[in-house]
Amino acid sequence: MAVTEDMVLDSLKNVMDPELNHSVVKLGFIREIDIADDYVHLDIQLTSPHCPRADEIVAMIRDAVKTIDGINDVDVERVCEKEA
């Protein structure tokens, strides 16, 4: 069974921003999802480019997506870092 964007978003519904206490999906942090075989790349946009808990949020996102059967590699990129 191929991994879909809906599966990725579903895996992220319980990932909460530790300061805002809302799901990263509900907050609209997930900007783009690319899936290739067992690899997922996500672009995310946090509330601030200098978010003090960004590394923690990225790790939680990566860990959640890795729970999907068939996914072995996850890359999470912050949009603000792409623009820098």
C-alpha positions in Angstrom: 0.0 0.0 0.0 1.4 3.4 -1.0 1.8 6.1 1.6 -0.4 9.1 0.9 -0.5 12.7 2.1 -3.6 11.9 4.1 -1.7 9.2 6.0 1.1 11.7 6.7 -1.3 14.3 7.9 -3.1 11.7 10.1 0.2 10.8 11.7 0.7 14.4 12.6 -2.7 15.1 14.2 -1.4 14.3 17.7 1.8 16.4 17.3 1.2 19.4 19.5 3.0 22.7 19.5 4.3 22.8 23.0 3.6 26.5 23.5 0.3 26.8 21.7 -1.1 23.4 22.7 -2.7 22.8 19.3 -1.9 20.3 16.6 0.7 21.3 14.0 -1.9 20.3 11.4 -4.6 22.4 12.9 -2.2 25.4 13.2 -1.3 25.0 9.5 2.4 24.4 10.0 2.6 21.7 7.3 3.1 23.5 4.0 4.2 20.8 1.6 4.5 17.0 1.6 6.6 15.1 -0.9 6.6 11.3 -0.8 8.9 9.0 -2.8 8.8 5.3 -2.0 10.0 5.1 1.7 11.0 8.7 2.0 8.9 11.8 3.1 10.0 15.4 2.8 7.9 18.0 4.7 8.2 21.8 4.5 6.9 23.4 7.6 6.2 27.0 8.6 6.3 27.7 12.4 4.8 30.9 14.0 8.2 32.5 14.2 11.5 32.0 12.4 13.1 32.2 15.8 10.8 29.7 17.5 12.6 28.6 20.7 11.2 25.1 20.5 11.7 24.6 16.7 14.1 21.7 17.1 11.7 19.9 19.5 8.7 20.4 17.1 10.8 19.1 14.1 11.8 16.0 16.0 8.2 15.3 17.0 7.1 15.6 13.4 9.9 13.4 12.2 9.1 10.7 14.8 5.4 10.8 14.1 5.8 10.3 10.3 8.3 7.5 10.9 5.5 5.5 12.6 3.8 5.0 9.2 4.4 1.5 7.8 6.8 1.7 4.9 8.5 5.0 5.8 12.2 4.7 6.6 13.4 8.3 6.1 11.9 11.6 6.9 13.3 15.1 6.3 11.6 18.1 7.8 12.6 21.5 6.5 11.6 24.8 7.9 10.5 27.2 5.2 12.2 30.2 6.8 15.6 28.3 6.6 15.0 27.8 2.8 14.5 31.5 2.3 17.6 32.5 4.3 
